[in-house]
Amino acid sequence: MFLPLLTGCRFGEKRRTFSPPDNELLQTKADPRLRKEAATGGDEPFAAIVVYRNDVFLEQSESLQRSSLTVLNELGNSVILLLRPGQIVPLLKGPSLRKAAWFGPQGLLARLEPSLELDMLSRYGAGTEDRDADLLLRFVDVGGEKEERHVTAAGYRIVTRAGPTWVVAGPMSGLPKLLESDRIIYIEGASQARTMPR
């Protein structure tokens, strides 16, 4: 039986190495951030978006229940799961799983307007997560160059600003990167953003 090996990394970080089949699974089914978490993550839980080939509620409920994974939200063939790094590879081995992507620490999801989670699930399920969407960002204050750099690094462009409220446009796949900023206190979806003046 193959067990992941741990090798030393910078700053004392431990890195798991995987068998060739497991590594291929990571390369083909997981996004880069999720692959990094599988290799170097500790034991802290995080949220991930998982896309199946069939309806989650109708076809995957039993297997998810057996795996003892926590379902945070679901829509159609997509689901947001609470995972730990050691659960990533076993999850990817499911033949019905198409792809999985890092979403972020569970606590950060409270910054999302509820319907935005459903929009994310819908887009990932349809394979359109890389298409542009309008988002409304609420910052702790008016923001500046630091906030601009973070928004740009997440793949978004700034459309309008009104004090601490910015409208940005970019791929929904960049949303997890936006959530990493502690300067953003709330993110709303496209329907709210379109009510802002252009």
Long-range contacts (C-beta under 8 A, 24 or more apart in sequence): 9-40, 13-40, 14-40, 15-39, 15-40, 16-40, 18-89, 22-89, 25-89, 25-92, 25-93, 26-88, 26-89, 26-92, 29-92, 29-97, 29-98, 29-99, 29-100, 30-88, 30-92, 30-99, 30-100, 30-101, 31-99, 31-100, 31-101, 31-102, 33-101, 33-102, 33-176, 34-88, 34-100, 34-101, 34-102, 37-85, 37-88, 37-102, 38-85, 38-88, 38-89, 40-85, 41-84, 41-85, 42-85, 43-84, 43-85, 43-86, 44-84, 44-105, 45-82, 45-83, 45-84, 45-105, 45-106, 46-82, 46-83, 46-84, 46-102, 46-103, 46-104, 46-105, 46-106, 47-72, 47-80, 47-81, 47-82, 47-83, 47-103, 47-104, 47-105, 47-106, 47-109, 48-80, 48-81, 48-83, 48-88, 48-100, 48-101, 48-102, 48-103, 49-78, 49-79, 49-80, 49-100, 49-101, 49-103, 49-120, 49-121, 49-124, 50-78, 50-79, 50-80, 50-81, 50-91, 50-97, 50-99, 50-100, 51-77, 51-78, 51-97, 51-98, 51-99, 51-100, 51-124, 51-125, 52-77, 52-78, 52-79, 52-94, 52-96, 52-97, 52-98, 53-77, 53-96, 53-97, 53-98, 54-96, 59-96, 60-96, 63-94, 67-91, 72-106, 72-109, 73-117, 73-118, 73-121, 74-121, 75-118, 75-121, 75-122, 75-125, 76-121, 76-122, 76-125, 77-125, 78-121, 78-122, 78-124, 78-125, 79-121, 80-109, 80-117, 80-121, 82-106, 99-124, 101-129, 101-173, 101-176, 102-176, 103-176, 104-176, 104-179, 104-180, 108-179, 108-180, 109-179, 111-179, 111-184, 111-185, 111-186, 111-187, 112-179, 112-186, 112-187, 113-186, 113-187, 113-188, 113-189, 113-192, 115-189, 115-191, 116-175, 116-187, 116-188, 116-189, 119-172, 119-189, 119-190, 120-172, 120-175, 123-172, 124-172, 129-171, 129-172, 129-173, 130-171, 130-172, 130-173, 131-171, 131-172, 132-169, 132-170, 132-171, 133-169, 133-170, 133-171, 133-172, 133-189, 133-190, 134-159, 134-167, 134-168, 134-169, 134-190, 134-193, 134-194, 135-167, 135-168, 135-169, 135-170, 135-175, 135-178, 135-187, 135-188, 135-189, 135-190, 135-193, 136-165, 136-166, 136-167, 136-187, 136-188, 136-189, 136-192, 136-193, 136-196, 137-165, 137-166, 137-167, 137-168, 137-178, 137-184, 137-186, 137-187, 138-164, 138-165, 138-184, 138-185, 138-186, 138-187, 138-188, 139-164, 139-165, 139-166, 139-183, 139-184, 139-185, 140-164, 140-183, 140-185, 143-183, 146-183, 147-181, 147-183, 150-177, 150-178, 150-180, 150-181, 150-183, 151-178, 153-177, 154-178, 159-198, 160-196, 160-197, 160-198, 162-196, 165-196, 167-193, 167-196
